[in-house]
Amino acid sequence: MVGLITGAGTGIGQAMALALAKHGATIILVGRRREPLIQTASLITQAGGQAWPIVCDLSDRQAVAALAAQIKQRYVQLDLLIHNAALLTGGAFDQLPESAILATLNTNLLHPIWLTRQLLPKTVLIVGSTVSRVAMPGTSLYSLSKAALEAWGLALTAETSIKVVRAYPPATKTAITAAMAQQTGQRFPLAESSRVGEQIIQRYLAGETEIVLSASDRLLFRLQRYAPKLVQALLKRYRQQLIKLWGAKID
Ligand SMILES: NC(=O)c1ccc[n+]([C@@H]2O[C@H](COP(=O)([O-])OP(=O)(O)OC[C@H]3O[C@@H](n4cnc5c(N)ncnc54)[C@H](OP(=O)(O)O)[C@@H]3O)[C@@H](O)[C@H]2O)c1
């Protein structure tokens, strides 16, 4: 099996890369920074797997086109393409800088779609988020990018033979949540990224197409479906805190 994972140098992406490599896959590791990609690649090779790190900024259309061309020279078709890299651009909607809006839409939505069109893999795995299904203050842009990618994925699987898997990680200990905790002083329970990545891959290999890992997300999704007004009233009550939490800078 040959798979490509974006954002594979750190967090959940790195954990999924290591978990897939354990199953004998060759993994193409994509990210902006070379160092974390090399580190992930060396963990994979130490464990007997194969990795190909490629530096690429997904917000840059030309870089994404070059990435696709490089891969097509070596492989006819990928078995798996995991859209994991994402920018969390949160905070008050009216204060989001235009450049951040464009970078987020390019990185989280447009260029993953563009990359998929270039590569036409057998399976696409989308790393989603709770906020694509539950409208949360402070997440308008992030939630748009995640929800739109999921909607695109569902339409893609309805139209083509490409299988689409959606995975919803719980709140997980990574750079994204570390920044939130540091800037707001709030502490919340966080899952280990190694376990989250491992579970997503296990459930993908078991054939699941909608992977919701935490019981609290399952409950929230059900509440959102059957009692949306209650959920919205509760979230609105904590609007200011949530805007501050989601607006934590991660770069
Ligand atoms: N952590 C959570 O609680 C949580 C919960 C639900 C969903 N998620 C989702 O899980 C996914 C992984 O996030 P994470 O929590 O593991 O955080 P993370 O460790 O910060 O991972 C994000 C990865 O994306 C890469 N990346 C960011 N912008 C990029 C760009 N323009 N081009 C290429 N690569 C880029 C980063 O690498 P470089 O900086 O080197 O480019 C990094 O490796 C994201 O889609 C996130 O929305 C996370």
The ligand as a Gaussian input file, in Angstrom:
#p B3LYP/6-31G(d) Opt

LIG

0 1
 N       -5.604000      18.473000      18.045000
 C       -6.928000      18.401000      18.136000
 O       -7.526000      18.518000      19.220000
 C       -7.745000      18.146000      16.888000
 C       -9.108000      17.870000      17.042000
 C       -9.871000      17.654000      15.901000
 C       -9.279000      17.716000      14.643000
 N       -7.958000      17.995000      14.527000
 C       -7.373000      18.035000      13.175000
 O       -6.269000      17.150000      13.133000
 C       -5.404000      17.554000      12.073000
 C       -3.961000      17.524000      12.554000
 O       -3.780000      18.516000      13.535000
 P       -2.907000      18.273000      14.846000
 O       -3.802000      18.522000      15.985000
 O       -2.160000      16.998000      14.746000
 O       -1.932000      19.551000      14.821000
 P       -0.451000      19.749000      14.303000
 O        0.489000      18.835000      15.005000
 O       -0.200000      21.204000      14.375000
 O       -0.535000      19.273000      12.786000
 C       -0.802000      20.108000      11.695000
 C        0.177000      19.706000      10.603000
 O       -0.173000      20.385000       9.391000
 C        1.013000      20.829000       8.775000
 N        0.671000      22.004000       7.989000
 C        0.065000      23.144000       8.413000
 N       -0.044000      24.021000       7.408000
 C        0.495000      23.425000       6.325000
 C        0.699000      23.833000       4.987000
 N        0.336000      25.041000       4.556000
 N        1.294000      22.980000       4.137000
 C        1.689000      21.758000       4.553000
 N        1.524000      21.308000       5.801000
 C        0.935000      22.140000       6.675000
 C        1.968000      21.155000       9.921000
 O        3.322000      20.972000       9.541000
 P        4.250000      22.204000       9.104000
 O        4.015000      23.285000      10.122000
 O        5.621000      21.664000       9.086000
 O        3.762000      22.553000       7.753000
 C        1.604000      20.080000      10.944000
 O        2.432000      18.940000      10.797000
 C       -5.906000      18.925000      11.614000
 O       -6.686000      18.750000      10.450000
 C       -6.809000      19.370000      12.754000
 O       -7.818000      20.243000      12.300000
 C       -7.166000      18.207000      15.615000

